[in-house]
């Protein structure tokens, strides 16, 4: 089995930066750049001579970032990475010797797989999360959808060809734990100390992962009569139809509660791709939720309110309709 804490961190970050670093002195600034974007996991590849020392510097720092080693091709490399402080290992392919060593020493490992045969090998070692590499070259989203049937309990970390344009498609898949990405941290940007740009690219990736947008504005009225009047005012202003139910709606943009609901002024509904993943992300960066007020249906949580108010409004997440 693989370490739950490590997997939970990967799930909440959703993107795992895959870093090739030439100068280990850049490691701390790079880690801060990811943390500024809310990403708390980093895979430092051993493709460069600076990789092991970069892992050591990050692991010995006070940064709240989970550091792992990538491109682990041998047991010797695995040992050096773990001795430097790596909390997980990633390899591009399935090497029984490397996987066996990691399992024996209880080090989480994500070996790369490309086929059901390699998946079967990994399962014999008790692994339930695997790297899917090189993802775009071996079928990408279509292949992962096909693998969901026979391997319903497995999760994958697709890596290779993932970009800002397609990461959202991967995040729609229930068997994707996270995605590995190098486009947010090109080696040239690291060498040139473009850490602000790395933060910007990472934030863009996070937005694409969760696909957050304003669903509707909720307004508190004192009674049904006032709510109806407000609804028609917005309907006339925006040319929207007014509907009556548990609350009034002007189109799907404005909801007016017939009695005061959450929030001093009302609420703001934000639509997200996956509520569970979005909640995990926001919790990882310090936000809390009203755990006692989460309506559900057969598909899971429908809406989740943040604790507290934002400018007089309660805010809740709503999964995409």
Secondary structure, 3 states (H helix, E strand, C coil): CCCHHHHHHHHHHCEEEEECCCCHHHHHHHHHHHHCCCCCEEEEECCCCCHHHHHHHHHHCCCCCEEEEECCCCHHHHHHHHHHCCCEEEECCCCHHHHHHHHHCCCEEEEEECCHHHHHHHHHCCCCEEEEECHHHHCHHHHHHHHHHHCCCCEEEEECCCCCCCHHHHHCCCCEEEEEECHHHCHHHHHCCCHHHHHHHHHHHHHHHHCCEEEEEEEECCCHHHHHHHHHHHHHHHCCCEEECCCEEECCCEEEECCCCCCCCEEEEEEECCHHHHHHHHHHCCCCECCCCCCEECCEECEEEECCCECCEEEEEEECC
